[in-house]
């Protein structure tokens, strides 16, 4: 166990002996299992880890103990992308943000001192006293991108993903129908809504399109990589996102915002 975890365990013992002495040893069991994991866990996943260690604790007790750990500052609860509540270690004085892969659900922690300082300057420029914040970036992780280097049907694309139309399958009828809608090979687009069932909503050339899954399956696309593939000619000349969806390069937007804040501070 890491030294910081030994310290957390001793503080846990001190607080819980005084505040919640009942079933204390069983709560230690939950705490130890929680400190051994280095990922974001649900109550159910932690209960399974406890069971693998030979302890049989009911799910409600594990869930209650995790809530107490969060209450006393030993854990932090998150509900990423409106999913299950997940818990992570909360070490005093530590702060980090998260990137969440919408394909494999992997959660990546990151720290960036420049980003933290910029957020403080943004708050100060607005006369706002920031107490806490949470940043969650949703996208596709490196591993999943590696699996998606080739062409995929539009129906398999994720919400927010930027793509270029490479081909149409399904015969001349589908091609004519898509051309009549205004979608052509080489067009860039962004997926607005894809819930993996029912209709898809996309935007291309400043227009929104609603497609059935069958038709979306016939549109073959290739993901546009950040810093990789060039935007299609359909993208705005000012660097807007695919298909004129008025998307901006995040690094450019961040830089412009920083300049705006610094200019405001000088006035």
C-alpha positions in Angstrom: 0.0 0.0 0.0 1.3 3.5 -0.9 2.5 5.7 2.0 -0.3 8.2 1.2 -2.8 5.3 1.5 -1.4 4.4 4.9 -2.1 8.0 6.0 -5.6 7.8 4.6 -6.3 4.6 6.5 -5.1 6.1 9.8 -7.3 9.2 9.3 -10.2 6.9 8.4 -9.7 4.9 11.6 -9.6 8.1 13.7 -12.8 9.5 12.2 -14.9 6.4 12.0 -14.0 5.1 15.4 -15.5 8.3 16.8 -18.3 8.9 14.4 -19.4 5.5 13.1 -18.1 2.7 15.3 -20.6 0.1 14.1 -19.3 -2.5 11.6 -16.0 -0.8 11.6 -13.9 -3.8 10.5 -16.2 -4.3 7.5 -15.8 -0.7 6.6 -12.0 -1.1 6.7 -12.4 -4.0 4.3 -14.2 -1.7 1.8 -11.7 1.1 2.4 -8.7 -1.3 1.7 -10.3 -2.6 -1.5 -11.0 0.9 -2.6 -7.4 2.1 -1.9 -6.0 -0.9 -3.8 -7.8 0.1 -7.0 -6.4 2.8 -9.2 -9.4 3.3 -11.4 -12.8 4.8 -11.1 -15.1 2.1 -9.6 -18.8 1.7 -9.1 -20.2 0.3 -5.9 -21.0 -3.0 -7.7 -17.4 -3.3 -9.0 -16.0 -2.7 -5.6 -18.3 -5.2 -4.0 -17.0 -7.8 -6.5 -13.4 -6.9 -5.6 -14.2 -7.4 -1.9 -15.8 -10.8 -2.8 -12.7 -11.9 -4.7 -10.7 -11.2 -1.5 -13.0 -13.6 0.4 -15.3 -11.2 2.1 -19.1 -11.3 1.5 -20.6 -7.8 1.9 -24.0 -6.8 0.6 -24.1 -4.1 -2.1 -26.1 -1.6 -0.1 -23.4 -1.7 2.7 -20.6 -1.1 0.1 -22.6 1.7 -1.5 -23.3 3.3 1.9 -19.6 3.1 2.9 -18.5 4.7 -0.4 -21.0 7.5 0.2 -19.4 8.0 3.6 -15.9 8.0 2.2 -17.0 10.8 -0.2 -18.7 12.6 2.7 -15.6 12.6 4.8 -13.3 13.5 1.9 -11.6 10.2 1.2 -13.3 9.6 -2.2 -14.9 11.7 -4.9 -18.0 10.7 -6.8 -18.5 11.3 -10.5 -21.3 10.5 -12.9 -19.6 10.6 -16.3 -21.8 11.1 -19.3 -24.9 10.5 -17.1 -23.7 7.0 -16.4 -23.3 5.1 -13.2 -21.8 6.8 -10.1 -18.1 6.1 -10.0 -15.7 6.8 -7.1 -12.1 7.7 -7.2 -9.4 8.5 -4.6 -9.5 12.0 -3.2 -6.1 13.0 -2.0 -6.0 16.3 -0.1 -4.4 19.0 -2.2 -4.7 17.0 -5.4 -6.7 18.2 -8.4 -7.0 16.6 -11.9 -9.5 16.6 -14.8 -10.8 13.8 -17.0 -11.0 12.7 -20.6 -13.7 10.1 -21.2 -13.7 7.8 -24.3 -17.3 7.6 -25.6 -16.5 4.3 -27.3 -14.7 2.1 -24.7 -15.7 4.2 -21.7 -12.0 4.5 -20.6 -11.4 7.4 -18.1 -8.1 9.2 -18.4 -6.9 11.6 -15.7 -4.8 14.6 -16.6 -3.3 17.7 -15.0 -2.3 20.9 -16.7 -0.9 23.8 -14.6 -1.3 26.3 -17.5 -5.0 25.3 -18.0 -5.6 25.7 -14.2 -4.0 29.2 -14.3 -6.0 30.2 -17.3 -9.3 29.2 -15.6 -8.3 31.3 -12.6 -7.6 34.3 -14.9 -10.9 33.8 -16.6 -12.8 33.8 -13.3 -10.8 36.9 -12.0 -11.5 38.8 -15.3 -15.2 38.2 -14.6 -15.0 39.2 -11.0 -15.9 35.6 -10.1 -14.5 33.8 -7.0 -14.0 30.2 -8.1 -14.5 27.6 -5.3 -14.2 24.5 -7.4 -14.6 23.3 -10.9 -14.8 20.1 -12.9 -13.6 19.5 -16.5 -14.7 16.5 -18.5 -13.6 16.1 -22.1 -15.5 13.5 -24.2 -14.0 12.0 -27.3 -12.2 8.9 -28.6 -9.1 7.6 -26.9 -5.8 6.6 -28.7 -6.6 2.9 -28.6 -10.0 3.3 -30.1 -8.7 5.7 -32.8 -6.1 3.0 -33.8 -9.0 0.6 -34.4 -10.8 3.2 -36.5 -8.1 4.2 -38.9 -10.0 2.9 -41.9 -13.4 3.8 -43.3 -16.5 3.1 -41.3 -20.3 3.4 -41.9 -21.7 6.7 -40.6 -24.0 4.7 -38.3 -20.9 3.6 -36.3 -19.7 7.2 -35.8 -19.9 8.8 -32.3 -21.6 12.0 -31.3 -19.4 15.0 -31.9 -17.1 13.1 -34.3 -16.0 14.9 -37.4 -15.8 12.8 -40.6 -15.4 13.0 -44.4 -17.7 11.1 -46.8 -15.6 8.7 -48.8 -18.2 6.5 -50.5 -21.8 5.4 -50.7 -22.8 1.7 -50.7 -26.1 0.2 -51.5 -26.3 0.8 -55.2 -27.3 3.7 -57.4 -30.6 4.3 -55.7 -29.1 5.1 -52.4 -26.5 7.3 -54.1 -29.2 9.3 -56.0 -31.2 9.7 -52.8 -28.2 11.1 -50.9 -27.2 13.3 -53.7 -30.7 14.7 -53.9 -30.5 15.5 -50.1 -27.3 17.4 -50.8 -24.7 14.9 -49.5 -21.8 14.1 -51.8 -18.5 12.2 -51.6 -15.8 14.6 -50.2 -18.3 16.4 -48.0 -17.2 17.0 -44.4 -19.7 16.5 -41.6 -20.2 16.3 -37.9 -22.4 13.9 -36.0 -24.8 15.8 -33.8 -26.9 12.9 -32.4 -26.3 9.1 -32.5 -27.8 7.1 -29.7 -26.9 3.8 -31.5 -30.6 3.3 -32.3 -33.1 5.2 -34.2 -32.3 8.3 -36.3 -29.0 10.1 -36.7 -28.7 13.9 -36.9 -25.7 15.3 -38.7 -24.7 18.7 -40.0 -23.0 19.4 -43.3 -22.6 22.7 -45.2 -24.5 24.7 -42.5 -27.4 22.3 -42.8 -28.9 19.7 -40.5 -29.9 16.3 -41.8 -31.9 13.6 -40.1 -31.0 10.1 -41.4 -32.5 6.7 -40.7 -30.0 4.1 -39.5 -30.4 2.1 -42.7 -29.4 5.0 -44.9 -26.6 6.0 -42.5 -25.2 2.5 -42.8 -24.8 3.2 -46.6 -22.7 6.3 -46.1 -19.0 5.3 -45.8 -16.9 7.9 -43.9 -13.4 8.4 -42.6 -12.8 10.2 -39.2 -10.9 13.5 -39.3 -8.0 13.3 -36.9 -7.0 16.3 -34.8 -3.7 17.5 -36.3 -4.0 14.8 -38.9 -6.2 14.7 -41.9 -6.9 18.1 -43.5 -10.5 19.4 -43.4 -12.5 18.9 -46.5 -12.8 21.8 -48.9 -16.4 22.1 -47.5 -14.9 23.3 -44.3 -15.0 27.0 -43.8 -12.1 29.0 -44.9 -11.8 30.6 -41.5 -11.0 27.3 -39.9 -14.5 26.4 -38.9 -15.3 22.8 -38.4 -16.5 20.2 -41.0 -19.4 21.1 -43.1 -19.7 24.6 -41.8 -20.8 23.6 -38.3 -19.1 26.7 -37.0 -16.6 24.5 -35.0 -13.3 26.1 -33.9 -9.9 24.6 -33.3 -9.9 24.3 -29.5 -6.2 25.4 -29.2 -7.0 28.5 -31.3 -10.1 29.3 -29.2 -8.2 28.9 -26.0 -5.4 31.2 -27.2 -7.9 33.8 -28.4 -9.7 33.7 -25.1 -6.4 34.1 -23.2 -5.5 37.1 -25.3 -9.0 38.6 -24.7 -8.6 38.2 -20.9 -5.1 39.7 -20.9 -6.3 42.6 -23.0 -9.2 43.1 -20.6 -6.9 43.1 -17.6 -4.7 45.9 -19.2 -7.7 48.2 -19.7 
